[in-house]
């Protein structure tokens, strides 16, 4: 049996899903770091599985829309 090196244990910081993947494989490349800037300006980064990253992107797009509305001068709290 051949020995294959270069595998990673991937664990999602949100749902705790775990898998193993070869370095550079499609599985490895589908796991992403997601960053968020907190209200105090600090940045937090988490490592997410493909399903959680998809949910993160949807949430981030909604937050982008709220930010753009705020920057456009929306002063109604319900619009933000």
N, C-alpha and C positions, 0 to 999 in steps of 0.2 A: 504494500500500500504506500502510495506516495505521500510525502509531507508537503502541505501547502501552507505557506506563511502569509502574513499580511491581512489577517481577518480582524474585524472590530466587533465588539459588543456594543450595540446601539440601544440606548434606553431613552424613551421619551420623557421629558421633564414634566409633561402634563398628565398623561394617562398611564405612564409606567410600562407601556408596551416595550418588549425587548426582542431583538433579533440579532443575528450575526450576519455580517456581510464582508465580502472581499473588498479591499481597498480599491476605490475607483469603479466599483461595480454599479449597475443601475440602482440596486437597492441602496447602496451607500450614498449615491448622488441624490436620491429622493428625500433623504432626511436633511432638514434645514435648521440653521440657527435663526431664531426670531428675536428681533430687538424691539424694545419699547423705551421711549423716553418718558420718565415719570414727571409729575407736575413740578417736582423740585429740581428738575434738570438732570437727575441721575439716570443712567441708562442701565437697563437690565436685559440680559440675553439668556434665552432658553433654547434647548435643543429639542426639536419636535419631529415626530413621525409624520409621514405624508398626510394622514387623516387630520391630525391636529394642526398641521401647518395650513391645510386648506381652510379649516375653521378660523385660524388666526388671520389669514389673508382677508377673509370676509369681514371680520371684526375691524381690521385695520383700514379697510376701504370705507367702512361706515364712519370710523373716526376721522379719516381724511376728509370726508364730505362735511362733517361737523366743523372741522377746523377751517375748511375753505369758506363755509357759511359765516363763521365767526369773523374771519379776516375780510370778508366782503361787507362787513358792517352790520350784520344781523345783531340787533340788541335785544331781541325777544328770547328769553331763556328757553322757551319751548322750541325755538328754531335751532338751538345748539344742542 
